[in-house]
Every structure is written in structure tokens, then in C-alpha cells.
Amino acid sequence: MREVREAAERALSLLPARPDDMPSPTGRGRRAVGRLRTDPETVERDLVKLVLTIVELLRQLMERQALHRVDRGDLTEEQEERLGLTLMILHDRMTELCDRYGLTMEDLNLDLGPLGPLLPP
């Protein structure tokens, strides 16, 4: 995780451009409307948020698949117990990581605009 964080910090360690340095979008001397803004202080938290969002999406998909397999009767009682325990532990670890980085589970639910939220309620 440290190597990923360091790589992200290197990649995002761009100096903010002054408006005069930015090329005009039309080439006629008008100022650029938007600039890339990076904050080195939040790079780690933002990267962790993205990773946890992906992990939470996968956790929810695995949970649905497990419930589907239980409903079909594909698992033994021992497998059901082990699977349930594993999913509960994973959920607890996700909550702990969110707490450590000052995030809530709701923070992980990305808004996809017209498609709605990434994670179901």
C-alpha cells in the first residue's frame, strides 16, 4: 500500500499553474476555465477512498453471490457458516478502515450522475 501511495504522490505532485501560464482554450488569449488542482495532503485519503470503494463493491457482489448459492442449496452448512463469518469479518475490517481514514460507508458510494449511486442502499 505504501508503494501505491508514494507512486500516487509522485504522479500528483504537479505544481498548480498560474492562470497566465495556461493556454487559452480558443487560442485567443482567454483564460482557461479549469485547472488541475491537487492537494498533496489528501492524496493518501483519496486513494484509500477509491480502493475502499472498489473493495466494498466487490464485497457486496460476493455477498449477493453467496446468498444466491445458499438459496440454491449449493453449500453445506459448514460452508455457509464459514462464508457468513468471512463476510462479517470483511465488513468489520471495512468499517475499521473507514474509521481510520475518517470516512463513512456512505462516502464510498460514488455518484455516477444520471446512472445514480454506484452502490445499492
C-alpha positions in Angstrom: 0.0 0.0 0.0 2.9 2.3 0.8 4.3 1.9 -2.7 1.0 2.7 -4.3 0.7 5.8 -2.1 4.2 7.0 -3.0 3.5 6.4 -6.7 0.3 8.4 -6.5 2.0 11.2 -4.6 4.7 11.4 -7.3 2.2 11.3 -10.1 0.0 14.0 -8.5 2.8 16.3 -7.3 2.1 18.8 -10.0 2.6 22.4 -9.3 -0.6 24.4 -9.8 -0.4 26.5 -12.9 -0.9 30.2 -12.8 -3.9 31.4 -14.9 -1.4 33.3 -17.1 0.6 30.1 -17.8 -2.4 28.2 -19.1 -3.1 28.2 -22.8 -6.3 29.7 -23.9 -9.0 27.1 -24.9 -9.7 29.0 -28.1 -6.2 30.4 -28.6 -7.4 34.0 -28.5 -6.0 35.0 -25.1 -8.9 34.0 -23.0 -8.1 32.4 -19.6 -8.6 28.7 -19.1 -11.8 27.9 -17.3 -10.5 25.0 -15.2 -7.2 23.7 -13.9 -6.0 20.5 -12.3 -5.9 21.1 -8.6 -4.1 18.6 -6.4 -3.7 18.6 -2.7 -0.7 16.5 -1.5 -2.3 16.4 2.0 -5.3 14.4 0.8 -3.7 12.2 -1.8 -3.5 9.2 0.6 -7.0 9.6 1.8 -8.4 10.0 -1.7 -6.6 6.9 -2.9 -7.8 4.9 0.2 -11.3 6.1 -0.6 -11.1 4.8 -4.1 -9.6 1.5 -3.1 -12.2 1.0 -0.3 -15.0 1.8 -2.8 -13.8 -0.9 -5.1 -13.4 -3.4 -2.2 -16.9 -2.5 -0.9 -18.4 -3.0 -4.4 -16.7 -6.5 -4.6 -17.8 -7.3 -1.0 -21.4 -6.6 -1.9 -21.2 -8.6 -5.1 -19.7 -11.5 -3.2 -22.4 -11.3 -0.5 -25.1 -11.4 -3.2 -23.5 -14.4 -4.9 -23.2 -16.2 -1.5 -26.9 -15.6 -0.7 -27.8 -16.8 -4.2 -25.7 -20.0 -3.6 -27.3 -20.5 -0.2 -30.8 -20.1 -1.7 -30.0 -22.7 -4.3 -28.6 -25.1 -1.7 -25.2 -25.4 -3.3 -23.3 -25.1 0.0 -23.0 -27.4 3.0 -23.9 -25.9 6.5 -20.2 -25.7 7.3 -19.5 -23.8 4.1 -22.5 -21.4 4.8 -21.1 -20.8 8.3 -17.6 -20.1 7.1 -18.8 -17.9 4.3 -21.1 -15.9 6.6 -18.3 -15.4 9.1 -15.8 -14.3 6.4 -18.3 -11.7 5.1 -18.9 -10.4 8.6 -15.2 -10.1 9.3 -14.7 -8.3 5.9 -17.5 -5.9 6.7 -15.9 -5.2 10.2 -12.5 -4.6 8.6 -14.1 -2.2 6.1 -15.7 -0.3 8.9 -12.3 -0.1 10.8 -10.5 1.2 7.7 -13.2 3.8 7.1 -12.9 4.9 10.7 -9.1 5.1 10.4 -9.3 7.4 7.4 -12.2 9.5 8.6 -14.6 8.0 6.0 -18.1 6.6 6.3 -19.6 3.8 4.3 -21.8 6.5 2.6 -18.6 8.3 1.4 -17.7 5.2 -0.6 -20.9 5.4 -2.6 -19.8 7.3 -5.7 -22.4 9.4 -7.5 -22.5 8.3 -11.1 -24.6 11.2 -12.3 -27.6 10.1 -14.4 -26.8 6.4 -13.6 -27.3 7.1 -9.9 -25.2 5.9 -7.0 -22.6 3.1 -7.5 -23.5 1.0 -4.5 -27.1 0.0 -3.8 -28.6 1.1 -0.5 
